[in-house]
Amino acid sequence: MTHPLLAMQQLGQSPWHDNIRRDLLTSGALARMITDGDITGLTSNPTIFEQAIANSDIYDATLRALAVEGKGTEAIFDALAITDIRDAADLFLSVYERTKGADGYVSIEVSPRLARDTAQTLAEARRLWATVDRPNLMVKIPATLEGLGAIEAAIGDGMNVNVTLIFSLERYTAVIDAYIAGLQKRAAAGGALNNIASVASFFVSRVDVAVDKLLEAQLAAGAGNADALQAALGQSAIANAKLAYELFQQRFDGPEFGALAAIGAQRQRPLWASTGTKNPKYPDTYYVDALIGPDSVNTMPPATIAAFKDHGSPAVRIDHDLVGAHRTIDGLAACGVNFSAVLAQLEADGVASFAKSYETLLAVVAKRATA
């Protein structure tokens, strides 16, 4: 029987699991999800590892052994994370091989402490790529201004890159530019392109959280056109993602990428991240149902995967009513929302949030190592 997650894949979108824990690997739960066809990839980030390590004791035995060896706090976390990522990549290797390198990827993020340092981000990406040593690894690099140069160089090196924390079309344009430039440099140096994969992770639900807060403040103050403000609630994130997908099609169907595709280059697929519904007023599959489209990925937290498998509505909708999507974004200014400023703040908050999670994680590791 075909369930919604399988139907999503038949429509050209890959469902990835936005979570990792040691017990998912050791219990066989992740392997079963892969075998059942529920998921075809996995993403992680500092917050996910913080929750996995800080809120359980499943890592304690390994942590203690590493501490006895005299390893420092960051080295202990590094060893824990790399072990999980390697094991997950091994589980997804069958998907990678079956799809001839189009899917089956597992992502690990460079330290969020380095998000504003191009050289150090690139050095860390190279270290992780060499240390994990799996063909279906993706190294996550944030789409900060400083990250763009590291992204281009990493692609030029032949790494698989998951570009994360994208919010605006302007930054997404720069990310595509960096990907294409990296491919061009690798091709010029005689390197193969057919074994390089990349995704551009566009964050979704956080956009509505931020914009809706401003719209609701206007409504509460009795400012502006109440009908227009009410109609704009819950619309910005999906509209922004639709315009990103429109840009993806324009750039990767164009002649510049066409020359690279002719020598084996893969499209850099858009990935919809932060697709769990944060506002209880919206359906739990709100951002998944709306953003299904060919050559894309949706990475979902466990609850959203379960909800979509149970009652999702798979159909290609990402390219529907683009005129309306443009109108939604263009109309935000009249509603008193500076959308560009909102997206810039979301990027800054995202970098800060991951850095905070990382520091909290290291504090937990240090405490347990000392004990």
C-alpha positions in Angstrom: 0.0 0.0 0.0 1.3 3.4 -0.9 1.3 5.9 2.0 1.8 9.7 1.7 5.6 9.5 2.2 6.0 7.1 -0.7 3.6 9.2 -2.8 5.7 12.3 -2.0 8.8 10.4 -3.5 6.8 9.4 -6.6 6.2 13.2 -7.1 9.9 13.9 -7.0 10.4 15.1 -3.4 12.7 13.3 -0.9 11.6 13.0 2.7 14.5 13.4 5.1 14.6 12.8 8.8 15.5 15.9 10.8 16.8 14.1 13.9 19.5 11.7 15.1 20.0 9.9 18.4 22.2 6.9 19.3 19.2 4.8 20.2 17.6 5.3 16.8 20.7 3.7 15.3 21.2 0.9 17.9 17.5 -0.1 18.2 17.0 -0.6 14.5 14.3 2.1 14.3 16.2 4.2 11.7 16.9 1.1 9.6 13.2 0.2 9.6 12.2 3.7 8.5 14.7 3.4 5.6 13.6 -0.2 4.7 9.9 0.9 4.8 10.7 3.7 2.4 9.6 6.4 4.9 12.8 8.5 4.6 15.7 8.8 2.1 18.1 11.0 4.0 18.9 12.6 7.4 19.9 16.0 8.7 21.4 17.0 12.0 22.4 20.3 13.7 23.8 21.5 17.0 20.3 21.7 18.6 19.5 18.1 17.6 22.7 16.9 19.2 22.2 19.0 22.2 18.8 17.5 22.8 20.1 14.0 22.1 23.0 14.2 24.5 21.7 16.5 27.2 18.3 14.9 27.7 19.3 11.3 27.8 21.9 8.9 29.3 22.5 6.9 26.1 25.8 8.5 25.4 27.2 8.3 29.0 29.2 5.1 28.7 31.0 6.3 25.6 31.4 9.8 27.0 33.0 8.4 30.2 35.4 6.2 28.2 36.5 9.2 26.1 37.0 11.3 29.3 39.1 8.6 30.9 41.3 8.7 27.7 41.9 12.4 28.5 40.0 13.9 25.6 38.8 17.5 26.0 35.1 18.6 25.8 35.0 19.5 22.1 36.9 16.3 21.2 34.5 14.2 23.1 31.5 15.7 21.4 33.2 15.5 18.0 33.8 11.7 18.6 30.2 11.1 19.6 28.7 13.1 16.7 31.0 11.6 14.1 30.2 8.0 15.3 26.5 8.7 14.9 26.9 10.3 11.5 29.1 7.5 10.2 26.6 4.9 11.4 23.7 6.7 9.9 25.5 7.2 6.6 26.2 3.5 6.4 22.5 2.8 6.9 21.6 5.2 4.1 24.3 3.8 1.7 21.8 1.5 0.1 19.6 4.5 -0.9 22.7 6.4 -2.2 23.7 3.4 -4.3 20.1 2.7 -5.6 19.7 6.3 -6.6 23.2 6.5 -8.1 24.2 9.3 -5.8 21.0 11.4 -6.1 19.8 10.7 -2.6 20.6 8.9 0.7 22.6 11.7 2.3 23.4 12.4 6.0 24.4 15.9 7.1 26.7 17.1 9.8 27.2 20.8 10.5 30.4 22.7 11.0 30.8 24.3 14.4 28.4 27.3 14.7 31.2 29.1 16.5 32.8 29.6 13.0 29.7 30.9 11.1 31.4 34.4 10.6 34.8 33.1 9.7 35.3 31.9 6.1 38.7 30.3 6.4 37.9 28.4 9.6 34.6 27.2 8.3 36.3 25.8 5.2 39.0 24.2 7.3 36.4 22.6 9.6 34.4 21.4 6.5 37.5 19.8 5.1 38.3 18.1 8.4 34.8 16.7 8.8 34.7 15.5 5.2 38.0 13.6 5.6 37.2 12.3 9.1 33.7 11.0 8.5 34.9 9.6 5.1 31.6 8.5 3.6 30.5 9.2 0.0 27.0 10.1 1.2 28.0 12.7 3.7 26.9 16.3 3.3 28.8 18.9 5.3 26.4 21.7 6.4 27.7 25.2 6.0 25.6 28.3 6.9 24.6 30.7 4.2 26.0 33.7 6.0 28.0 36.2 3.9 31.2 34.7 5.4 29.9 31.2 4.5 29.6 31.8 0.8 33.3 31.7 0.1 33.6 28.4 2.1 30.7 26.9 0.1 32.3 27.7 -3.2 35.6 26.3 -2.1 34.1 23.2 -0.6 32.2 22.4 -3.9 35.4 23.1 -5.8 37.1 20.5 -3.5 34.5 18.0 -4.5 32.6 17.9 -1.2 28.8 17.4 -0.9 27.4 20.5 0.8 24.2 21.2 2.6 23.9 25.0 2.6 21.8 25.9 5.7 20.0 28.8 7.2 18.7 30.4 4.0 15.8 32.8 4.5 15.9 35.4 1.7 15.8 35.2 -2.1 18.8 37.5 -2.3 20.9 35.2 -0.2 19.6 32.2 -2.1 20.8 33.8 -5.3 24.2 34.1 -3.8 24.2 30.5 -2.7 23.4 29.3 -6.2 26.1 31.6 -7.6 28.6 30.0 -5.1 27.5 26.5 -6.1 27.9 27.1 -9.8 31.2 28.9 -9.3 32.5 26.0 -7.3 31.5 23.5 -10.0 33.1 25.7 -12.7 36.4 25.8 -10.8 36.4 22.0 -10.3 35.6 21.4 -14.0 38.4 23.8 -15.0 40.8 21.9 -12.8 39.8 18.6 -14.5 37.7 17.3 -11.6 34.6 15.1 -12.0 31.2 16.8 -11.3 28.9 13.8 -11.3 29.8 12.7 -7.8 29.0 16.1 -6.2 25.6 16.7 -4.6 24.3 19.8 -2.8 21.1 21.0 -1.2 20.1 24.6 -0.4 18.2 24.6 2.9 15.5 27.2 3.0 13.9 27.7 6.4 10.1 27.9 6.4 8.0 28.0 9.5 10.2 30.5 11.3 9.3 33.1 8.7 5.6 32.8 9.6 6.4 32.9 13.3 8.2 36.2 12.9 5.9 37.9 10.4 2.7 36.8 12.1 3.9 38.3 15.4 4.2 41.7 13.6 0.8 41.3 11.9 -0.9 40.4 15.2 0.7 43.4 16.9 -0.8 45.6 14.2 -4.2 44.0 14.6 -4.1 44.4 18.4 -3.2 48.1 18.0 -6.0 48.6 15.5 -3.5 49.8 12.9 -3.8 49.3 9.2 -6.4 47.4 7.2 -7.7 44.7 9.5 -8.9 42.5 6.6 -5.5 42.7 4.8 -3.6 42.0 8.0 -5.8 39.0 8.8 -5.5 37.6 5.3 -1.7 37.8 5.5 -1.4 35.6 8.6 0.3 32.3 7.8 1.0 33.2 4.2 4.5 34.6 4.1 6.5 31.4 4.7 4.9 29.4 1.9 4.9 32.3 -0.5 8.6 32.9 0.2 9.4 29.2 -0.4 7.4 29.2 -3.7 9.4 32.1 -5.0 12.6 30.3 -4.0 11.5 27.3 -6.0 10.7 29.5 -8.9 14.2 30.9 -8.7 15.6 27.3 -8.5 13.8 26.4 -11.8 15.0 29.6 -13.6 18.6 29.1 -12.6 19.0 25.4 -13.0 17.0 25.3 -16.3 19.2 28.1 -17.7 22.2 28.0 -20.0 24.8 28.7 -17.3 24.0 25.5 -15.4 23.1 23.7 -18.6 26.8 23.7 -19.7 27.7 22.1 -16.3 24.9 19.6 -16.5 26.2 18.5 -19.9 29.4 17.3 -18.1 27.6 15.6 -15.3 26.7 18.2 -12.7 23.7 17.7 -10.5 21.2 20.4 -9.7 21.5 21.9 -6.2 18.1 20.8 -4.9 16.1 23.2 -2.6 15.5 21.7 0.8 12.6 22.9 3.0 13.7 23.0 6.6 11.9 24.0 9.7 8.7 22.5 8.4 7.2 21.4 11.7 4.2 23.6 12.4 4.9 25.9 15.3 1.5 27.7 15.4 -1.2 25.3 16.7 -3.8 27.2 14.6 -2.2 25.7 11.4 -2.5 22.0 10.4 0.4 19.8 11.5 1.2 19.1 7.8 0.7 22.7 6.7 4.2 23.3 5.4 4.7 19.8 4.0 1.5 19.6 1.9 2.1 23.1 0.4 5.7 22.6 -0.7 5.8 19.3 -2.6 7.6 19.6 -5.9 10.0 17.7 -8.2 13.8 17.9 -7.5 13.4 19.0 -3.9 13.8 17.7 -0.3 11.7 18.2 2.9 13.5 17.5 6.1 11.0 16.9 8.9 11.1 16.3 12.6 9.8 12.9 13.8 6.3 14.2 14.7 5.8 15.8 11.3 7.0 12.7 9.5 4.5 10.7 11.5 1.7 13.2 10.9 2.3 13.3 7.1 2.5 9.5 6.8 -0.8 9.3 8.6 -2.9 12.0 7.0 -0.7 14.0 4.6 -2.1 15.2 1.2 0.6 14.6 -1.4 0.3 16.6 -4.6 2.6 19.0 -6.4 1.6 22.5 -5.2 4.9 24.3 -5.0 4.4 25.9 -8.4 0.8 26.8 -8.0 -0.4 30.4 -8.0 3.0 32.1 -8.2 1.3 35.4 -9.0 -0.4 35.1 -5.6 2.9 34.3 -3.9 4.5 37.4 -5.4 1.5 39.5 -4.3 1.7 38.1 -0.8 5.3 39.1 -0.4 4.9 42.5 -2.1 1.9 43.3 0.1 3.7 42.9 3.4 5.1 46.5 3.2 1.5 47.8 3.1 0.9 45.7 6.3 3.7 47.4 8.1 6.2 44.6 7.7 9.8 45.2 6.5 10.2 41.7 5.1 13.9 42.1 4.3 14.6 43.2 7.8 12.7 40.2 9.2 14.7 37.7 7.1 18.0 39.3 8.1 17.0 39.1 11.8 16.0 35.4 11.3 19.5 34.6 9.9 21.2 36.3 12.9 18.9 34.6 15.3 19.5 31.2 13.7 23.2 31.6 13.9 22.9 32.7 17.6 20.5 29.8 18.4 22.8 27.1 17.0 25.8 28.7 18.8 23.8 28.8 22.1 22.8 25.1 21.7 26.4 24.2 21.0 27.7 26.0 24.1 24.9 24.3 26.2 25.9 21.0 24.8 29.6 21.5 25.6 28.7 22.5 29.1 26.7 19.2 29.6 29.6 17.2 28.1 32.1 18.9 30.4 30.0 18.3 33.5 29.6 14.6 32.7 33.2 14.2 31.8 34.3 15.7 35.1 31.9 13.5 37.0 
